[in-house]
């Protein structure tokens, strides 16, 4: 028999989750109803930096979207660390198809730290000619107005960095669909709540826009070269410097590759452990976001009482309703509509297990290598 105190704790946590779901819907509606700023007559030249490591799913489609921007002056800098990288052929095809586009390819294996993505960005930076730089993960697809919308945020001098949310543009397997559901109906609502209550203090690899001078002021890429969550830390360092980190209302798409459940689980655990290391208190408190799992635990603790059954039904309904509103109505992710919407409770239970695993381990696997997370989110290789 589980004690009454534990049952009461689970009851309160589940009710708090329902309140949280309601808050997610409210702040999301408010955020996407605010008009986006306009760039005006002066659109500054932009250097788009895309680090590569192997060929991503629908890679050419993603890269070509950056060549079709409705923007006056910009360049695209691709970077690889291995001269035999398979993505080089895709970049060469891109150059042939868009001969007038200013495309640079950097092949450089020099290292400044443990994180290979940051090594790549550091090596690419020397070929970025413009003051305003936009860092983008290699699996991101954008619309033709992307650069215009991102650059418009810098009309405010207080802005140090701009980032944006993302939705799944492709989810070819069941595991990928479960991840897509988590992105649109779990990750995005949490970010919007953070933005609604004081603003965000981090950034995402889907888009990190800043200036070269502001990047240098926080230590450049060297400052995050040993961190697992390098994108998170770039935003956090910018916020600590006293500048604003702005969440743009522009939503990009991530092209999720065909993946097994094991690969998807490893990716989720790596991300969760990285965030726990960077923000331990907030990560622990995020337990209230796992409403479905908390309702199931309360159901078991109260031996399936009538009240617990009703609470579980109410929690699942609130969770699906919030997820549909934020994911489909606000982010425009049509892929999580239809029958996929019923994957949300499944995703909730999976996310709760990932959250539990993130509390007890420090090792992560990334691109075939094992690392241990140490002091404040840094990492070191494990033999």
TIVO-453162 format. One record per residue (C-alpha): residue number from 1; x, y, z. Coordinates in Angstrom, 2 decimals, m for minus. Last residue first. Example, Ala and Ser with C-alpha at 12.3 -4.5 7.8 and 13.67 -1.06 7.14 Angstrom:
REM TIVO-453162
{2 {13.67 m1.06 7.14}}
{1 {12.30 m4.50 7.80}}
END
This chain:
REM TIVO-453162
{383 {37.74 5.36 m24.20}}
{382 {35.38 8.03 m22.93}}
{381 {35.67 11.48 m24.50}}
{380 {35.10 14.54 m22.30}}
{379 {32.07 16.74 m21.94}}
{378 {31.11 20.16 m20.64}}
{377 {27.60 20.65 m19.30}}
{376 {28.29 22.47 m16.04}}
{375 {31.13 20.28 m14.85}}
{374 {31.18 16.89 m16.58}}
{373 {29.24 14.99 m19.23}}
{372 {30.94 11.76 m20.28}}
{371 {31.34 11.05 m23.97}}
{370 {30.91 7.97 m26.15}}
{369 {31.56 8.09 m29.89}}
{368 {29.42 6.72 m32.76}}
{367 {28.03 10.08 m33.82}}
{366 {27.12 11.03 m30.25}}
{365 {26.64 8.58 m27.37}}
{364 {26.05 9.97 m23.91}}
{363 {27.42 9.20 m20.44}}
{362 {26.38 11.09 m17.31}}
{361 {23.60 8.93 m15.92}}
{360 {21.03 9.01 m13.11}}
{359 {18.83 12.05 m13.73}}
{358 {18.72 11.72 m17.51}}
{357 {17.33 8.20 m17.18}}
{356 {14.30 9.53 m15.28}}
{355 {13.67 12.21 m17.94}}
{354 {13.97 9.59 m20.70}}
{353 {11.39 7.43 m18.90}}
{352 {9.10 10.46 m18.62}}
{351 {9.61 11.22 m22.30}}
{350 {8.48 7.68 m23.25}}
{349 {5.32 8.03 m21.18}}
{348 {4.58 11.40 m22.76}}
{347 {5.34 10.13 m26.27}}
{346 {2.74 7.41 m25.82}}
{345 {0.25 10.01 m24.57}}
{344 {1.04 12.13 m27.68}}
{343 {0.88 9.24 m30.17}}
{342 {m2.88 9.79 m30.37}}
{341 {m2.24 12.89 m32.49}}
{340 {m0.69 10.67 m35.11}}
{339 {m4.18 9.49 m36.08}}
{338 {m4.96 12.79 m37.76}}
{337 {m2.65 15.68 m36.92}}
{336 {1.03 15.35 m36.04}}
{335 {2.16 15.78 m39.64}}
{334 {0.19 18.99 m40.10}}
{333 {2.80 20.93 m38.13}}
{332 {1.64 24.53 m38.52}}
{331 {3.48 25.73 m35.43}}
{330 {0.46 27.54 m33.93}}
{329 {m2.58 25.54 m35.07}}
{328 {m0.97 22.09 m35.49}}
{327 {1.65 21.86 m32.75}}
{326 {0.35 24.38 m30.22}}
{325 {m3.35 23.57 m30.57}}
{324 {m2.90 19.84 m31.11}}
{323 {m0.52 19.49 m28.19}}
{322 {m2.79 21.47 m25.90}}
{321 {m5.83 19.36 m26.76}}
{320 {m3.87 16.11 m26.55}}
{319 {m2.51 16.98 m23.12}}
{318 {m5.84 18.28 m21.79}}
{317 {m7.61 15.10 m22.95}}
{316 {m4.87 12.90 m21.48}}
{315 {m5.07 14.76 m18.17}}
{314 {m8.86 14.63 m18.01}}
{313 {m8.90 10.88 m18.70}}
{312 {m6.21 10.29 m16.07}}
{311 {m8.12 12.40 m13.55}}
{310 {m11.32 10.47 m14.21}}
{309 {m9.52 7.16 m13.64}}
{308 {m7.88 8.55 m10.49}}
{307 {m11.26 9.65 m9.08}}
{306 {m12.80 6.24 m9.71}}
{305 {m9.96 4.56 m7.83}}
{304 {m7.46 2.58 m9.86}}
{303 {m5.43 1.30 m6.91}}
{302 {m4.66 4.80 m5.60}}
{301 {m0.94 4.42 m6.32}}
{300 {m1.56 2.85 m9.73}}
{299 {m3.85 5.66 m10.87}}
{298 {m1.48 8.24 m9.36}}
{297 {1.37 6.73 m11.38}}
{296 {m0.78 6.85 m14.53}}
{295 {m1.65 10.51 m13.85}}
{294 {2.05 11.33 m13.37}}
{293 {2.92 9.61 m16.65}}
{292 {0.23 11.54 m18.53}}
{291 {1.24 14.85 m16.95}}
{290 {4.92 14.80 m17.83}}
{289 {5.32 18.59 m17.82}}
{288 {5.26 18.54 m14.02}}
{287 {8.63 16.75 m14.03}}
{286 {10.15 19.91 m15.54}}
{285 {11.27 20.87 m12.04}}
{284 {14.30 18.59 m12.33}}
{283 {15.31 20.22 m15.62}}
{282 {14.86 23.70 m14.20}}
{281 {17.07 22.92 m11.24}}
{280 {19.79 21.16 m13.24}}
{279 {20.19 23.75 m16.04}}
{278 {23.37 23.05 m18.01}}
{277 {23.92 19.47 m16.82}}
{276 {20.21 18.66 m17.02}}
{275 {20.11 20.11 m20.52}}
{274 {22.93 17.84 m21.70}}
{273 {21.38 14.83 m20.01}}
{272 {18.08 15.47 m21.77}}
{271 {19.70 15.92 m25.21}}
{270 {21.73 12.72 m24.90}}
{269 {18.70 10.80 m23.61}}
{268 {16.62 11.97 m26.58}}
{267 {19.28 11.04 m29.13}}
{266 {19.80 7.61 m27.57}}
{265 {16.03 6.99 m27.63}}
{264 {15.81 7.92 m31.33}}
{263 {18.66 5.56 m32.20}}
{262 {17.04 2.73 m30.25}}
{261 {13.62 3.34 m31.82}}
{260 {15.17 3.03 m35.25}}
{259 {15.53 6.02 m37.50}}
{258 {14.52 7.25 m40.92}}
{257 {15.80 10.84 m40.98}}
{256 {13.97 13.75 m39.43}}
{255 {13.98 16.75 m41.75}}
{254 {13.78 19.72 m39.40}}
{253 {11.47 22.52 m40.45}}
{252 {11.68 26.24 m39.64}}
{251 {9.19 28.31 m37.64}}
{250 {9.39 32.13 m37.76}}
{249 {7.95 33.64 m34.57}}
{248 {11.51 34.58 m33.58}}
{247 {12.65 33.85 m30.04}}
{246 {14.94 36.69 m29.02}}
{245 {18.00 36.42 m26.78}}
{244 {18.46 39.87 m25.32}}
{243 {21.87 41.18 m24.29}}
{242 {23.25 41.40 m20.76}}
{241 {26.36 39.24 m21.24}}
{240 {24.59 36.46 m19.34}}
{239 {21.99 36.29 m22.13}}
{238 {24.73 35.88 m24.75}}
{237 {26.35 33.17 m22.63}}
{236 {23.02 31.35 m22.39}}
{235 {22.40 31.56 m26.11}}
{234 {25.80 30.13 m26.96}}
{233 {25.30 27.55 m24.20}}
{232 {22.11 26.12 m25.66}}
{231 {23.70 25.82 m29.09}}
{230 {26.79 24.11 m27.65}}
{229 {24.76 21.49 m25.76}}
{228 {27.69 19.03 m25.38}}
{227 {30.14 21.69 m24.26}}
{226 {33.91 21.60 m24.87}}
{225 {34.09 24.13 m27.72}}
{224 {31.55 26.49 m26.10}}
{223 {33.81 29.45 m25.24}}
{222 {36.12 28.74 m28.20}}
{221 {33.22 29.50 m30.53}}
{220 {33.54 33.17 m29.67}}
{219 {34.34 34.39 m26.16}}
{218 {31.11 36.21 m25.31}}
{217 {32.22 39.49 m26.92}}
{216 {33.48 37.65 m30.00}}
{215 {29.93 36.51 m30.76}}
{214 {28.69 40.06 m30.34}}
{213 {31.28 41.34 m32.83}}
{212 {30.56 38.57 m35.35}}
{211 {26.87 39.36 m35.24}}
{210 {24.09 37.02 m34.14}}
{209 {21.70 34.44 m35.56}}
{208 {21.33 30.95 m34.15}}
{207 {18.77 28.87 m36.03}}
{206 {17.81 25.18 m35.85}}
{205 {20.79 24.81 m33.50}}
{204 {18.72 26.12 m30.64}}
{203 {19.26 29.05 m28.27}}
{202 {19.25 29.77 m24.54}}
{201 {18.11 32.28 m21.94}}
{200 {14.50 32.66 m23.04}}
{199 {12.20 35.46 m21.93}}
{198 {10.76 36.33 m18.55}}
{197 {7.63 34.22 m18.35}}
{196 {6.33 34.05 m21.91}}
{195 {9.66 32.89 m23.29}}
{194 {9.85 30.05 m20.79}}
{193 {6.24 29.09 m21.61}}
{192 {7.04 29.20 m25.33}}
{191 {10.07 26.96 m24.84}}
{190 {8.01 24.39 m22.95}}
{189 {5.29 24.48 m25.61}}
{188 {7.93 23.86 m28.33}}
{187 {9.49 20.81 m26.64}}
{186 {6.28 18.95 m25.85}}
{185 {3.72 19.27 m28.66}}
{184 {5.81 20.11 m31.71}}
{183 {9.13 18.44 m30.92}}
{182 {7.63 15.50 m29.03}}
{181 {5.22 14.67 m31.84}}
{180 {8.10 14.75 m34.30}}
{179 {10.08 12.34 m32.10}}
{178 {7.18 9.88 m32.08}}
{177 {6.90 10.36 m35.84}}
{176 {10.60 9.57 m36.25}}
{175 {10.14 6.36 m34.27}}
{174 {7.20 5.43 m36.49}}
{173 {9.26 6.03 m39.64}}
{172 {9.37 8.65 m42.42}}
{171 {9.09 11.83 m40.32}}
{170 {9.55 14.78 m42.68}}
{169 {9.20 18.53 m42.21}}
{168 {9.20 18.16 m38.45}}
{167 {8.65 21.44 m36.61}}
{166 {11.07 24.14 m35.51}}
{165 {11.32 27.01 m33.08}}
{164 {13.54 30.03 m33.58}}
{163 {16.75 31.72 m32.46}}
{162 {17.94 35.31 m32.44}}
{161 {20.98 36.64 m30.59}}
{160 {22.25 39.88 m29.09}}
{159 {19.16 42.04 m29.40}}
{158 {19.45 45.35 m27.57}}
{157 {20.01 47.23 m30.83}}
{156 {16.46 46.42 m31.99}}
{155 {16.43 46.37 m35.82}}
{154 {18.14 43.01 m35.32}}
{153 {14.84 41.10 m35.40}}
{152 {14.42 41.94 m39.09}}
{151 {17.41 39.74 m39.95}}
{150 {15.45 36.59 m39.00}}
{149 {12.38 37.47 m41.06}}
{148 {14.33 38.48 m44.15}}
{147 {16.57 35.43 m43.84}}
{146 {13.58 33.06 m43.79}}
{145 {11.42 34.64 m46.50}}
{144 {12.22 31.96 m49.10}}
{143 {11.11 29.14 m46.76}}
{142 {13.42 27.00 m44.64}}
{141 {14.66 23.42 m44.37}}
{140 {16.93 22.31 m41.51}}
{139 {18.90 19.04 m41.44}}
{138 {22.34 20.71 m41.65}}
{137 {21.91 22.76 m38.48}}
{136 {21.91 26.52 m39.06}}
{135 {24.22 29.31 m37.89}}
{134 {23.27 32.79 m39.13}}
{133 {25.95 35.47 m39.26}}
{132 {25.60 39.25 m39.45}}
{131 {29.00 40.86 m39.97}}
{130 {29.57 39.47 m43.46}}
{129 {32.54 37.65 m44.96}}
{128 {32.23 34.17 m43.45}}
{127 {35.38 32.41 m44.65}}
{126 {37.23 32.70 m41.33}}
{125 {34.13 31.43 m39.50}}
{124 {34.26 28.01 m41.19}}
{123 {37.09 26.72 m38.99}}
{122 {35.26 27.77 m35.83}}
{121 {32.02 26.23 m37.08}}
{120 {33.74 22.88 m37.74}}
{119 {35.42 22.79 m34.35}}
{118 {32.01 23.63 m32.82}}
{117 {30.50 20.60 m34.56}}
{116 {33.40 18.40 m33.42}}
{115 {32.81 19.17 m29.69}}
{114 {35.96 18.26 m27.74}}
{113 {37.93 21.45 m28.26}}
{112 {39.77 23.74 m30.69}}
{111 {40.27 21.25 m33.51}}
{110 {41.68 21.55 m37.01}}
{109 {40.16 19.20 m39.60}}
{108 {39.43 21.78 m42.31}}
{107 {37.43 21.52 m45.52}}
{106 {35.56 24.80 m46.01}}
{105 {33.06 25.08 m48.87}}
{104 {31.88 28.56 m49.89}}
{103 {28.74 29.34 m51.87}}
{102 {27.88 32.76 m53.34}}
{101 {24.97 31.82 m55.62}}
{100 {25.29 32.68 m59.29}}
{99 {26.14 29.09 m60.29}}
{98 {23.08 27.61 m58.53}}
{97 {22.74 24.10 m60.02}}
{96 {26.50 23.54 m60.32}}
{95 {27.21 24.90 m56.84}}
{94 {24.47 22.70 m55.40}}
{93 {25.95 19.63 m57.07}}
{92 {29.29 20.51 m55.47}}
{91 {27.58 20.86 m52.08}}
{90 {25.95 17.42 m52.47}}
{89 {29.30 15.85 m53.41}}
{88 {30.89 17.35 m50.29}}
{87 {28.24 15.66 m48.11}}
{86 {30.00 12.29 m48.39}}
{85 {32.94 13.49 m46.27}}
{84 {36.27 12.36 m47.76}}
{83 {38.03 15.64 m47.02}}
{82 {36.95 15.20 m43.37}}
{81 {36.23 18.26 m41.20}}
{80 {33.33 19.61 m43.22}}
{79 {32.02 23.16 m43.66}}
{78 {29.38 24.92 m45.73}}
{77 {29.34 28.71 m46.01}}
{76 {26.35 30.33 m47.72}}
{75 {26.52 33.96 m48.80}}
{74 {24.07 36.84 m48.57}}
{73 {23.01 40.03 m50.32}}
{72 {19.48 41.04 m51.37}}
{71 {17.16 38.51 m49.70}}
{70 {14.29 36.47 m51.14}}
{69 {16.12 33.25 m50.35}}
{68 {16.31 30.53 m52.99}}
{67 {19.84 29.28 m52.28}}
{66 {18.90 28.47 m48.69}}
{65 {16.14 26.17 m49.94}}
{64 {18.75 24.35 m52.05}}
{63 {20.53 23.21 m48.87}}
{62 {17.42 21.54 m47.45}}
{61 {16.41 19.81 m50.68}}
{60 {19.98 18.64 m51.23}}
{59 {20.08 17.06 m47.77}}
{58 {16.87 15.07 m48.05}}
{57 {18.02 12.93 m45.08}}
{56 {21.48 14.09 m44.03}}
{55 {24.68 13.33 m45.91}}
{54 {27.77 13.09 m43.72}}
{53 {29.00 15.67 m41.25}}
{52 {28.09 19.21 m42.26}}
{51 {28.26 22.63 m40.60}}
{50 {25.91 25.24 m42.18}}
{49 {26.96 28.90 m41.86}}
{48 {24.77 31.58 m43.45}}
{47 {26.66 34.86 m43.92}}
{46 {24.31 37.83 m44.10}}
{45 {24.41 41.28 m45.72}}
{44 {22.33 43.84 m43.76}}
{43 {18.77 44.56 m44.94}}
{42 {18.34 48.34 m44.86}}
{41 {15.01 49.43 m46.35}}
{40 {12.79 48.03 m43.62}}
{39 {13.57 44.77 m41.86}}
{38 {10.05 44.41 m40.52}}
{37 {9.13 43.22 m37.03}}
{36 {6.74 40.26 m36.61}}
{35 {3.22 41.06 m35.40}}
{34 {2.33 39.47 m32.02}}
{33 {m0.46 36.87 m32.38}}
{32 {2.00 33.97 m32.40}}
{31 {3.20 34.70 m28.87}}
{30 {m0.26 35.28 m27.36}}
{29 {m1.68 32.03 m28.71}}
{28 {1.37 30.13 m27.49}}
{27 {1.18 31.77 m24.05}}
{26 {m2.45 30.65 m23.61}}
{25 {m1.99 27.10 m24.92}}
{24 {1.05 26.46 m22.75}}
{23 {m0.74 27.90 m19.69}}
{22 {m3.53 25.35 m20.15}}
{21 {m1.02 22.50 m20.35}}
{20 {0.67 23.78 m17.17}}
{19 {m2.65 23.79 m15.31}}
{18 {m3.14 20.16 m16.33}}
{17 {0.40 19.40 m15.16}}
{16 {m0.26 21.07 m11.79}}
{15 {m3.24 18.75 m11.37}}
{14 {m0.92 15.80 m11.97}}
{13 {1.66 17.10 m9.49}}
{12 {m1.02 17.65 m6.83}}
{11 {m2.37 14.12 m7.25}}
{10 {1.11 12.60 m7.24}}
{9 {1.93 14.40 m3.98}}
{8 {m1.38 13.37 m2.45}}
{7 {m0.75 9.75 m3.36}}
{6 {2.73 9.93 m1.85}}
{5 {1.35 11.43 1.36}}
{4 {m1.41 8.80 1.52}}
{3 {1.17 6.05 1.65}}
{2 {1.40 3.36 m1.03}}
{1 {0.00 0.00 0.00}}
END
